Structures are given as C-alpha cells and as structure tokens.
Amino acid sequence: QAQLVESGGGLVQPGGSLTLSCVVSQSIFSRHALMAWYRQAPGKERESVATFTTGGSRTYADFVKGRFTISRDTTVNTLYLIMHSLKPDDTGVYYCHVQFRGSEYWGQGTQVTVSS
C-alpha cells in the first residue's frame, strides 16, 4: 500500500518561514506522477497550493506565487513545500497528494498555524 507521510508543520509568526516534507512510497514516486500540495483552512474547502505536473513543470496558486516553492528530491522520494513570508491566511492543514496510474493518494496532513 503506497503511503505519503507529511511533516514540518508548526506554529510560526507572520513573515516567518516553514518547510514541509512529504515522504512518498517509492512505488508511486515517479516523474510521470502528478504531485501536489493542498491545504484546508478551518471552515473552507480544500484548495490546491502548488503542483508538479506530469511534465515536470511547477504551477502555483496565485495566493502563494513568489512566496512558496514546490520541490522534490528523487534520491529520498520526498516532496517539499518551502514557504516564506507566511501570513495568517496561510493557516490550515497541508496535504501532500499524488496521482499515478489512475489512482490518487493523500497524506494525513500537517498543521500550519501562522499567528503572533
């Protein structure tokens, strides 16, 4: 059973930085997979934050452009979300997501709280 395990969340002050990690099972960590980060704020729908397309391009939601970077390290099967200039509106549970060969996989989520 493929797994995604996130870590790196926590409490940070506005303007601060955090890096989230998602260790992905080797069986689905492929350049042909679509890999993404989503988030869900309290009382809101889950929304896409950043994506690695199957072609290897990176796309970002407008509200994180210039502040967040999605990256991956194929040597350790890990997807990252590097977050800078964090705002209170960035508070939520962040989820790692993979689509590969017709199946979807989600991590358990990691809480990010931006507050002074």
C-alpha positions as CSV (number, residue, x, y, z in Angstrom):
1,Q,0.0,0.0,0.0
2,A,1.5,3.3,-1.1
3,Q,1.9,5.9,1.6
4,L,2.5,9.6,1.9
5,V,3.8,11.0,5.2
6,E,4.0,14.7,5.8
7,S,6.0,16.5,8.4
8,G,7.3,20.0,9.2
9,G,4.2,21.9,10.2
10,G,4.0,24.0,13.3
11,L,3.4,27.5,14.7
12,V,5.2,30.4,13.1
13,Q,4.9,34.2,13.3
14,P,3.7,36.3,10.4
15,G,6.5,36.8,8.0
16,G,8.2,33.6,9.0
17,S,9.2,30.5,7.1
18,L,8.5,26.8,7.2
19,T,9.4,23.8,5.0
20,L,7.0,20.9,4.7
21,S,8.2,17.5,3.7
22,C,6.3,14.5,2.3
23,V,8.0,11.1,2.1
24,V,6.3,9.2,-0.8
25,S,6.4,5.5,-1.3
26,Q,8.9,4.6,-3.9
27,S,6.3,2.7,-6.0
28,I,4.5,5.9,-6.8
29,F,7.3,8.5,-6.7
30,S,7.7,8.9,-10.5
31,R,8.4,11.7,-12.8
32,H,5.2,10.5,-14.6
33,A,3.1,11.2,-11.4
34,L,1.3,14.4,-10.7
35,M,2.5,15.6,-7.2
36,A,1.0,18.4,-5.3
37,W,0.4,20.2,-2.1
38,Y,-3.1,21.2,-1.0
39,R,-4.4,23.0,2.1
40,Q,-7.6,23.3,4.0
41,A,-8.4,26.2,6.3
42,P,-11.0,25.8,9.0
43,G,-14.5,26.0,7.5
44,K,-13.2,26.2,4.0
45,E,-12.8,23.8,1.0
46,R,-9.5,22.1,0.4
47,E,-7.6,24.0,-2.3
48,S,-4.5,23.4,-4.4
49,V,-1.4,25.3,-3.4
50,A,1.4,24.0,-5.7
51,T,1.8,21.2,-8.3
52,F,4.5,19.3,-10.1
53,T,2.8,18.4,-13.4
54,T,3.5,15.1,-15.1
55,G,5.8,17.0,-17.5
56,G,7.8,18.3,-14.5
57,S,6.6,21.9,-14.6
58,R,5.6,23.7,-11.5
59,T,2.4,25.6,-11.0
60,Y,1.2,27.7,-8.1
61,A,-2.0,29.2,-6.8
62,D,-2.0,33.0,-7.2
63,F,-2.1,33.5,-3.5
64,V,1.3,31.8,-2.9
65,K,3.2,32.9,-6.0
66,G,6.5,34.4,-5.1
67,R,6.3,33.1,-1.5
68,F,6.1,29.3,-1.8
69,T,8.3,26.8,-3.8
70,I,7.5,23.2,-4.5
71,S,10.5,20.9,-4.9
72,R,11.4,17.3,-4.8
73,D,14.4,15.1,-4.1
74,T,14.3,11.9,-6.1
75,T,17.2,10.3,-4.0
76,V,15.0,10.2,-0.9
77,N,11.5,10.1,-2.5
78,T,10.5,13.4,-0.8
79,L,8.3,16.2,-1.9
80,Y,8.8,19.6,-0.3
81,L,6.9,22.8,0.1
82,I,9.2,25.7,1.1
83,M,7.1,28.6,2.5
84,H,8.3,32.1,3.1
85,S,6.6,35.4,4.1
86,L,3.8,33.5,5.8
87,K,0.5,35.2,6.5
88,P,-2.3,34.3,9.0
89,D,-4.4,33.4,5.9
90,D,-1.9,30.6,5.2
91,T,-3.1,28.8,8.4
92,G,-4.5,25.4,7.7
93,V,-3.8,21.7,7.3
94,Y,-1.5,21.0,4.4
95,Y,-1.8,17.8,2.5
96,C,0.5,16.0,0.1
97,H,-1.2,14.5,-3.0
98,V,-0.1,12.1,-5.7
99,Q,-1.9,10.9,-8.8
100,F,-0.3,8.0,-10.6
101,R,-1.6,5.4,-13.0
102,G,-5.2,6.2,-12.3
103,S,-5.0,6.2,-8.5
104,E,-4.9,9.0,-6.0
105,Y,-3.0,9.1,-2.7
106,W,-3.2,11.5,0.2
107,G,-1.1,12.1,3.2
108,Q,-2.6,12.5,6.7
109,G,-1.9,16.3,6.7
110,T,0.3,18.6,8.8
111,Q,-1.0,21.6,10.6
112,V,0.5,25.1,9.8
113,T,-0.5,27.9,12.1
114,V,0.6,31.5,11.4
115,S,0.0,33.7,14.3
116,S,1.7,36.2,16.6
